[in-house]
Amino acid sequence: MPEKTDWEAKAANILKAELKRKGVTYAQLVDKLSAIGVDEKEVNIRNKLARGKFSAAFMLQCLEAVDIKGIHF
């Protein structure tokens, strides 16, 4: 199985950090995504963030769902 690239790891770490900063769990993220019309399961979110394999669109959906207007690199 291929390893995460540095870019994938960075993207996952940024999203995880922003969720933690907002105090949002994966279960809460599922509810917040559902509120904006995005159907995800908690296990799928957990796997995406663990693997670091997700689209830019998914990252933007998550940021929008938890009302994050900007991120720090």
C-alpha positions as a printed Julia matrix, in Angstrom:
73×3 Matrix{Float64}:
   0.0    0.0    0.0
   1.47   3.4   -0.93
   2.45   5.74   1.86
   0.95   9.19   2.36
   2.82  11.88   0.54
   3.97  14.93   2.44
   1.2   16.94   0.74
  -1.5   14.48   1.74
  -0.24  14.44   5.32
  -0.15  18.24   5.4
  -3.73  18.53   4.1
  -5.0   15.99   6.63
  -3.12  17.66   9.48
  -4.48  21.09   8.57
  -8.06  19.83   8.49
  -7.66  17.87  11.73
  -6.1   20.9   13.45
  -8.94  23.18  12.35
 -11.55  20.71  13.56
  -9.75  20.42  16.9
  -9.45  24.21  17.16
 -13.23  24.46  16.72
 -13.82  21.54  19.11
 -15.66  19.53  16.45
 -15.65  15.73  16.63
 -16.05  13.53  13.58
 -19.59  12.66  14.72
 -20.43  16.36  14.94
 -18.84  16.95  11.55
 -21.2   14.35  10.04
 -24.16  16.36  11.35
 -22.73  19.67  10.19
 -21.98  18.29   6.72
 -25.5   16.9    6.52
 -26.86  20.38   7.29
 -25.18  21.69   4.13
 -26.34  18.74   2.01
 -23.23  16.54   2.18
 -23.88  12.9    3.08
 -20.9   11.32   4.85
 -20.53   8.62   7.46
 -18.27   9.05  10.49
 -16.18   6.01   9.57
 -15.61   7.42   6.06
 -14.46  10.76   7.46
 -12.15   9.01   9.91
 -10.65   6.93   7.08
 -10.23   9.92   4.75
  -8.37  11.9    7.4
  -6.28   8.91   8.48
  -5.23   8.2    4.89
  -4.93  11.84   3.9
  -6.78  10.98   0.7
  -9.61  13.4    0.06
 -10.51  15.99  -2.52
 -10.11  19.72  -2.2
 -13.9   19.87  -2.5
 -14.27  17.65   0.61
 -11.88  19.87   2.53
 -13.83  22.98   1.53
 -17.1   21.3    2.5
 -15.7   20.5    5.94
 -14.37  24.03   6.42
 -17.72  25.49   5.36
 -19.66  23.1    7.59
 -17.77  24.18  10.71
 -17.75  27.86   9.7
 -14.02  28.24   9.16
 -13.36  31.32   7.05
  -9.58  31.01   6.84
  -6.85  28.54   7.68
  -3.33  28.97   8.98
  -0.47  27.17   7.25
